[in-house]
């Protein structure tokens, strides 16, 4: 949407012919409408109305997720032709492109999660006036603590994006050539606080697992009403596996599954499900919810649990905040990385990390080091002992994340 990737076809990992050359038989423009787990068959319907019965020895369900549709008056009556969009598929992207090509100059984005903020940047880079509305009190509410979220809000403001947190969109209607978006103060929606005018409205308030097909066949659901699978990605139905955004996720720091609809998680789960479906014995090792996102010139990243989530899970959690330069300050362009580390005060096990820093500060590399520490149940003390690379233009003898670990230690 930003134009950084000029051709949307580039987003496809493989072409149809690549898949066929790999031995796959593709049934395109054909929908699975019913699974008969007793008979081991899937009933399908093509776009032209034809039906087919496909038999299987083992079945993998990878139906993904669908966009959440918040209870906004008018949302069910307005669509892409009106300039009101959801964003989930390539077709959605092409529809938004059409609205932009038709001359849209202003946009309201509902939701300040990853996709909402990435779209705010993309549309702003295309010259639109952009307003982001979020019902919770901060941007990236499921990723960052408020102290770090404010840094992202400041970056949005510097780049001309208007942010309205603690606000709920109550209705959308078309008035002449423009859309009118009514916004109320959260949590009370009794009175409208403002009415925003826009040419384009984008609703990106998360996703929910698409499980209707499997549930109708008798599959059980678990966390977030996602399909309940074991570590081998098996459902309760014989010879049926499931993976990706339609299933719940085993978390390495929690005793109960969670729902983590991320591409990295889906890839790993899909590999396990596919291997086991052809007779293997693979196990999904579990997720930490490691994430990273670029917002203009800042990068935000997180892994593991935040303080409140860790405490709710039974840990004796404590969190320390610190800032450290990404490399030796006497070298040009050194920038500060704001960090929050969470660890258990009894076992000293690292439980989570959050980082916000400049685009050039290797935030993704640093969160991956912390995610690796989490994956192998490392402690806050282990971080300080890590033998990390050092050269003054790129780092410090004690890396920024080690400075953060020392700050946690000094506060206990």
PAFIGU-930535 format. One line per 10 residues: number of its first residue (from 1); their letters; for each residue x, y, z of C-alpha. Coordinates in steps of 0.02 Angstrom, whole numbers, plus 32768, in hexadecimal, padded with zeros to 4 digits. Example, Ala and Ser with C-alpha at 12.3 -4.5 7.8 and 13.67 -1.06 7.14 Angstrom:
<rs>
1	AS	8267/7F1F/8186  82AC/7FCB/8165
</rs>
This chain:
<rs>
1	XXXXXXXXXX	8000/8000/8000  8093/8076/801F  80DE/8057/7F74  8180/8011/7FBC  8158/7F6C/7F65  8120/7FA8/7EB9  80C6/7F0B/7E7D  804E/7EAB/7EEE  8078/7E0B/7E90  8120/7E11/7EE9
11	XXXXXXXXXX	80C8/7DE6/7F8C  80A9/7D34/7F51  8130/7CBF/7F93  8112/7C46/7F03  80B2/7C4B/7E61  8028/7BD0/7E37  80A0/7B7A/7DBF  8126/7B6D/7E47  80AB/7B10/7EB5  8074/7A9D/7E29
21	XXXXXXXXXX	8129/7A79/7DFD  8142/7A46/7EB4  80BC/79C1/7E9F  8023/7A18/7EE8  7F79/7A04/7E98  7F21/7AAB/7EAB  7E64/7ABE/7EAD  7E53/7B7A/7E94  7DB0/7BDD/7E9D  7D6A/7B4D/7F01
31	XXXXXXXXXX	7D2A/7B54/7FB3  7D28/7AC9/8034  7C76/7AC9/8076  7C70/7A2E/80E4  7CE5/79B1/8136  7CA6/7900/8156  7D26/78C0/81D0  7CD6/7812/81DA  7CDD/77F9/811E  7D84/7855/810E
41	XXXXXXXXXX	7D44/78C7/8084  7D35/7981/8065  7CA3/79C6/8002  7CCB/7A5D/7F96  7C71/7AD9/7F26  7CC1/7B36/7E96  7CA1/7BEA/7E66  7C33/7BAD/7DD6  7BC9/7B44/7E4D  7C12/7A99/7E29
51	XXXXXXXXXX	7C2F/7A22/7EB9  7CB7/79A6/7EDF  7CDD/7925/7F66  7D96/791A/7F90  7DD0/7886/7FF8  7E62/788E/8070  7ECE/7820/80DE  7EFC/78B5/8149  7EBC/7966/8142  7F0D/7A0B/8171
61	XXXXXXXXXX	7E99/7A9C/8197  7EEE/7B44/817B  7E5A/7BBA/8169  7EB1/7C4A/81C2  7E53/7CDC/820B  7DD5/7D5D/81D4  7DD1/7E16/8201  7D76/7E46/829F  7CE1/7EB6/827D  7CC1/7F2A/8310
71	XXXXXXXXXX	7C0D/7F60/8337  7C13/8003/82D4  7B6B/803F/8293  7B6D/8047/81D6  7C02/7FD1/81C1  7B90/7F46/8183  7B44/7FB8/80FD  7BE2/800A/80BA  7C6C/7FB8/8057  7CFF/7FD7/7FE3
81	XXXXXXXXXX	7C93/8031/7F63  7C6B/80AF/7FEC  7D21/80BF/8023  7D0D/8051/80BF  7D8A/7FC3/80C6  7DC8/7F2F/8129  7E79/7EF4/8104  7E9F/7E3B/80FF  7EB6/7DFB/804D  7F06/7E34/7FAB
91	XXXXXXXXXX	7E56/7E5B/7F6C  7E42/7ED3/7FFF  7EE6/7F25/7FCF  7EAD/7F3C/7F1C  7E09/7F87/7F58  7E64/8006/7FC5  7ED6/802F/7F32  7E3A/8055/7ECA  7DFB/80CE/7F4F  7EA4/8124/7F4E
101	XXXXXXXXXX	7EA6/812A/7E90  7DF8/8179/7E97  7E47/820D/7EF2  7E3B/81EA/7FAD  7E9B/826E/800E  7E6D/8246/80C1  7E5B/81A8/8128  7E1D/8170/81D1  7E69/80CE/8211  7E0B/8070/8299
111	XXXXXXXXXX	7E87/8010/8303  7F3A/8037/833A  7F85/7F8A/8335  8010/7F55/82C0  7FAA/7F5B/8220  7F54/7FFE/824D  7FF8/8058/826C  804F/800C/81D6  7FBE/8046/816B  7FC5/80F3/81BB
121	XXXXXXXXXX	807A/80FF/8182  8052/80BB/80D5  7FC1/8133/80B7  8020/81C7/80FF  80B0/81A1/8089  8033/81A9/7FFB  8004/8259/8031  7F5F/8239/808B  7F27/8290/8129  7F1A/8200/81A5
131	XXXXXXXXXX	7EC2/81EE/824D  7ED1/8151/82B7  7E48/812A/8336  7E68/80AA/83BF  7DED/807C/8449  7E76/804E/84C5  7EDF/80D7/8518  7F7C/80BC/84AD  7FBD/8080/8405  7FFE/7FCE/83F6
141	XXXXXXXXXX	7F9C/7FA2/8494  7FBF/7EE7/848A  8078/7EFD/8469  80C3/7F8C/84CF  80B2/7FD8/857A  806F/808B/857B  811B/80D8/8597  815D/8090/84F3  80BA/80A7/8496  80CA/8163/84B1
151	XXXXXXXXXX	816B/8161/844D  810C/8115/83BB  8081/8195/83CD  8101/8221/83C8  814B/81D7/8328  809F/81D1/82D9  8082/8285/830B  812A/82BC/82C2  80F6/8270/821D  804C/82C4/8218
161	XXXXXXXXXX	7FDD/8234/8251  7F53/8268/82C8  7F38/81E9/8354  7E9B/81DE/83BF  7EAC/815B/8448  7E25/8135/84C7  7DA3/814F/843F  7D20/80DF/83F0  7CDB/80EC/8340  7C1F/80DB/8355
171	XXXXXXXXXX	7BE0/80F1/82A3  7C15/810F/81F0  7BA4/815C/816E  7BB7/81AA/80C3  7B87/8260/80B3  7B97/8297/7FFF  7C46/827A/7FC0  7C92/8259/806B  7C86/81DD/80F8  7C57/8219/81A6
181	XXXXXXXXXX	7CA5/81BA/8237  7C56/81D8/82E1  7CCE/81C4/8374  7CA0/81BA/842C  7D0B/81BE/84C6  7D2F/8111/850B  7CEA/80BA/856F  7C4C/8125/8568  7BFD/8128/84BC  7B63/8189/84EB
191	XXXXXXXXXX	7B99/822A/8497  7BFF/824A/83FC  7CA2/82A5/8420  7CC9/82CB/836A  7C98/82A7/82B7  7D29/828A/8242  7D1B/829F/8185  7D7E/822C/8112  7D86/81E8/8062  7DC1/813E/809F
201	XXXXXXXXXX	7D9C/80DD/813F  7E05/8046/816B  7DCB/7FD1/81F6  7E5A/7F66/8239  7E2B/7F2E/82E8  7E79/7E82/82E8  7E45/7DD7/82AC  7DE5/7D41/82EA  7E07/7C8B/82BC  7DA7/7C47/8227
211	XXXXXXXXXX	7D6D/7BA0/826D  7CBC/7B89/822A  7CE8/7AFC/81B3  7D47/7A94/8233  7CCE/7AB6/82C2  7C3C/7A7D/8257  7C9A/79D9/8241  7CAB/79C5/82FD  7D53/7A15/8322  7D66/7A5B/83D1
221	XXXXXXXXXX	7D9A/7B0D/83F2  7E07/7B56/847B  7E4E/7C00/84A2  7DFC/7C90/8442  7D89/7C0E/83F1  7E1B/7BD5/8387  7E2E/7B1E/835D  7E73/7AB7/83ED  7F11/7A5B/83B4  7F9B/79FE/840E
231	XXXXXXXXXX	8055/7A1A/83F5  804F/79AE/8358  7FC4/7A1F/8312  7F43/7994/8320  7E8D/79C0/833B  7E15/794E/8399  7DD9/7907/82F3  7E32/786D/82B0  7EB5/7892/822A  7E90/794D/822A
241	XXXXXXXXXX	7F17/79CC/8251  7F0B/7A89/8257  7F89/7B17/8257  7F9B/7BD3/8249  7F25/7C5F/8279  7E92/7BE8/828E  7EE0/7B8E/8324  7F14/7BBD/83D3  7FCC/7BC0/83FD  8033/7B6A/8481
251	XXXXXXXXXX	8097/7BF1/84DB  8140/7BC7/8528  8121/7C33/85C2  806C/7C07/85E4  8014/7B69/861B  7F79/7B91/85B6  7F76/7BAB/84F9  7F63/7C59/84B1  7F34/7CA2/8408  7FC7/7CEC/83A8
261	XXXXXXXXXX	7F98/7D0B/82F2  8046/7D2D/82AB  8097/7CF9/8208  812F/7CAE/825E  80BE/7C43/82CC  8056/7C0A/8238  80EF/7BD6/81D4  8133/7B6A/8261  808C/7B1D/828A  806A/7AF9/81D2
271	XXXXXXXXXX	8110/7A9F/81C2  80E8/7A32/825A  8038/7A0B/821D  8074/79E1/816F  8101/7971/81AB  808F/7912/8222  8006/7902/819E  807F/789C/8133  80B6/782D/81C3  8137/7894/8220
281	XXXXXXXXXX	8149/78B7/82D9  8167/7972/82E1  813A/79DD/8378  8113/7A96/837D  818B/7AE1/83FB  811A/7B70/8430  810F/7C2B/8416  814D/7CC4/8473  80EA/7D40/840C  8189/7D94/83CC
291	XXXXXXXXXX	815A/7E29/8360  81AB/7EBF/830D  8161/7F4F/82AA  81A5/7FEA/8254  8148/808F/826B  819C/8115/8200  824C/8125/824A  8229/80C1/82E9  8222/8007/8306  81C0/7FB6/8394
301	XXXXXXXXXX	81DE/7F02/83C8  81A4/7E8F/8453  81B4/7DDB/8489  816E/7D74/8519  80FD/7DBA/85A1  80E0/7E68/85E3  80DC/7E86/869E  8020/7E78/86B7  8013/7DDB/864C  80A6/7D8A/86A5
311	XXXXXXXXXX	805B/7DB1/874F  7FB2/7D6B/8719  800B/7CCC/86E2  8051/7CB4/8792  8100/7CF9/877F  814E/7D70/87FE  8169/7DF0/8776  81CB/7E91/877B  81EF/7F08/86EC  827F/7F83/86D8
321	XXXXXXXXXX	8289/800F/8659  8328/8056/8612  8370/80AB/8578  8418/808A/8528  8472/80BE/8488  8470/8044/83F8  852C/805C/83DF  85BA/80C0/8429  857F/8173/8435  8620/81BD/83EF
331	XXXXXXXXXX	85F7/816E/8348  857C/81D4/82DE  84C2/81B0/82DF  84BA/8155/8385  8406/814B/83BF  83B0/8117/8460  8350/8075/8473  82C4/8079/84F4  82B1/7FCF/8547  8247/7F75/85C7
341	XXXXXXXXXX	827A/7ECA/8607  8209/7E5B/8671  824D/7DCB/86D9  821D/7D5E/876C  8264/7D9D/8811  8271/7CED/885A  82B8/7C85/87CA  82FF/7D1E/876F  82BE/7CD1/86CF  82A7/7D4E/8642
351	XXXXXXXXXX	81ED/7D5E/861C  81DE/7DE8/859B  822B/7E7C/8543  81F4/7F18/84E6  8263/7F89/847E  8248/8029/841B  82D3/8078/83B7  830A/80C4/8313  82F8/8066/8271  83B5/8053/8267
361	XXXXXXXXXX	83CC/8015/831A  83BA/7F5A/82F5  831F/7F4A/8361  82EB/7EA7/830C  8396/7E59/832D  8391/7E8A/83E3  82E1/7E4A/8404  8312/7DA7/83B1  83A2/7D92/842D  8326/7DAB/84BB
371	XXXXXXXXXX	82A9/7D35/8469  8331/7CB1/845F  8356/7CCA/8518  829D/7CB4/853D  8290/7C1B/84CE  8316/7BC1/8531  82D6/7BFC/85DB  836A/7C6E/85F8  8377/7CE5/868C  838F/7D9F/8695
381	XXXXXXXXXX	8441/7D79/86CF  8463/7D10/8633  8445/7DA9/85C6  84D6/7E07/8615  8548/7D71/85F9  8522/7D5C/8540  85BA/7D6B/84D1  8576/7DE5/8451  85D2/7E38/83C2  861C/7EE5/83DA
391	XXXXXXXXXX	8664/7F6D/836F  864B/8026/8399  85E7/8055/82FC  856A/7FC9/831E  8563/7FAA/83D8  85B4/7FB8/8483  8619/7F40/84EF  8579/7F25/8550  84EE/7F28/84CF  8452/7F90/84ED
401	XXXXXXXXXX	83EF/7EF5/8521  8477/7EC9/859F  846C/7F79/85E6  83B1/7F59/85F9  83D4/7EB6/8654  844D/7F0E/86CA  83C7/7F92/86EE  834C/7F08/871E  83CF/7EB9/8791  83F6/7F5E/87E6
411	XX	833F/7F7C/880F  8326/7ED7/886B
</rs>
